[in-house]
Amino acid sequence: MGLHDRLNRQGGYSNGHGPELDVLVGGQPDAPERRPADPYAELKGRIHHACIAKLGPQLYAAGQSEQSNEDLAEKVLRVVTEQLALDRTPLTREERRQVTREITDDILGYGPLEPLLRDDSVTEVMVNNYDRVFVERNGKIEVAEATFVDNAHLLRIIDKIVSQVGRRIDEASPMVDARLPDGSRVNAIIPPLSLTGPLLTIRKFSKRRLTMEEIEDNILTFIGAGHETTARALGWTLYLLAKAPWERDAIEAEIDEFMGQASIPPPHKWLDALPLTRAAFEEAMRLYPPAPSINREPIEDDQYMDLKLPKGAAVLVMPWTVHRHRLYWDNPDAFIPSRFHPENRDKLDRFQYLPFGAGPRVCIGATFALQEAIIALATLLHRYRFDPAGDYKPWPVQKLTTQPDGGLPMNITPRRGRG
């Protein structure tokens, strides 16, 4: 289930939460009224086209240098001002400033997104329809005032964003996941992959530099805290593959073909090169999340729908429960790695799968853990075969991480021709 499906309820949005989450929390929030159409859309369209006709190829010179960007911005502002003066649409001084700013943002930048991207308090921007824009501030999702004229306008901005990082998006390639020049992460999906129109998410890269103490703490977290969690997840993956030999056979074939290349890619590229192996590892973390519960404590009084959260309250987020919830997963107790195959990955809601948490406090070592796990699995499964040792069925227990009570006894044998 995509994020837009969760936000969309019978043609409207539920303050960012659809009916599935309402079952867990209770209550059906009212959907906000759809905003009226932009009264200046036609005017801005005329001025926009006039600017393009007048400036022509100069608009594509941006980015060559800081000076060229400044010169172009001055030219665009001058042309917009001139065209507004020639147009007979009556505008107040403030309306004229607003229209000028919006047209300039649309020509030179990312249109309605520009104010949100300039706002340092915004950490993420989520566009779920041309008139449904959400932002994350201080870990909270809220509705933004920004809107696009229509989905065609939104699609033009998406195309501008992805083209500036050397990517393309169209019906043949309807999804882009890339990093912007400033380090921000952009994810865009368009029809036919998206059923409701273009979707866009931008996770902004923090401008604040880490202190040396914070860097040292992060390194220790990578090495220390990430050791046991990744090791537990690897153990559960090997156990589940041993119990599902048809899945193990497909993954061994993928790994053997990869390892048999004349030139094996460097380890940091293994994650993307072994999609079946990665899918099995991610499915194992769904069934046996390394951190089955996540503790949080509100630093001030807060409220989620009808649920009041007083300052200092103990709040538990339970990945174990969410990962096995029947509202979110078909056959949730079964080991089905195909849920995480590339063609199915984007069907998952961002808060449906939480092995590393979510939001501003998401696990710092998530990507590192995935990379080292796939390297370890590929190395182990290429050399050895893991089979169940009898009918023993481990019982999972929580001791900070999800651990098997009594261990995971398995028979390990070298695969033919390897040792």
Summary of the structure (lengths in Angstrom):
residues: 419
radius of gyration: 25.3
end to end distance: 43.1
largest distance: 84.8
contacts: 1164
relative contact order: 0.09
helix: 46%
strand: 16%
